[in-house]
Amino acid sequence: MIDGYLELLENLSPSNKLDLISRLTNSVKSDLKKKKTLSKKLMVLLNQKKVPKRL
């Protein structure tokens, strides 16, 4: 799968490659932030006596 993406990247201009890197970086940062937020919510819930049905 990765090799297929790398073949596609060969045809992109340097500017487009940099734009793609920037967008991927932002996507990963967003995913990590969501995971961290969810982890915090779960810890709070585990420390409570009653767990609500929905987050």
PLY file of the C-alpha trace (Angstrom):
ply
format ascii 1.0
element vertex 55
property float x
property float y
property float z
element edge 54
property int vertex1
property int vertex2
end_header
0.00 0.00 0.00
2.78 2.42 0.94
4.65 1.64 -2.27
1.56 2.55 -4.28
1.39 5.93 -2.58
5.09 6.51 -3.16
4.63 5.89 -6.87
1.90 8.53 -6.94
4.14 10.98 -5.10
6.82 10.72 -7.79
4.59 12.70 -10.14
3.86 15.53 -7.72
5.70 18.82 -7.77
7.89 19.69 -4.77
5.30 22.28 -3.72
2.50 19.73 -3.78
4.62 17.25 -1.84
5.26 19.86 0.86
1.56 20.69 1.00
0.75 17.00 1.40
3.32 16.64 4.19
1.81 19.64 5.98
-1.72 18.27 5.71
-0.67 14.81 6.88
1.17 16.33 9.83
-1.91 18.33 10.82
-4.07 15.22 10.50
-1.79 13.20 12.78
-1.65 16.02 15.34
-5.45 16.21 15.31
-5.77 12.45 15.79
-3.34 12.52 18.71
-5.20 15.41 20.32
-8.53 13.55 20.01
-6.98 10.41 21.50
-5.56 12.40 24.42
-8.92 14.08 25.06
-10.73 10.75 24.97
-8.18 9.23 27.35
-8.75 12.09 29.81
-12.53 11.63 29.62
-12.19 7.92 30.24
-9.97 8.49 33.27
-12.52 10.91 34.72
-15.29 8.39 34.14
-13.32 5.58 35.75
-12.81 7.74 38.84
-16.55 8.40 39.17
-18.96 6.12 41.01
-21.54 6.17 38.22
-20.64 5.95 34.56
-23.03 7.82 32.24
-24.49 5.97 29.26
-22.99 8.46 26.78
-19.81 10.51 26.75
0 1
1 2
2 3
3 4
4 5
5 6
6 7
7 8
8 9
9 10
10 11
11 12
12 13
13 14
14 15
15 16
16 17
17 18
18 19
19 20
20 21
21 22
22 23
23 24
24 25
25 26
26 27
27 28
28 29
29 30
30 31
31 32
32 33
33 34
34 35
35 36
36 37
37 38
38 39
39 40
40 41
41 42
42 43
43 44
44 45
45 46
46 47
47 48
48 49
49 50
50 51
51 52
52 53
53 54
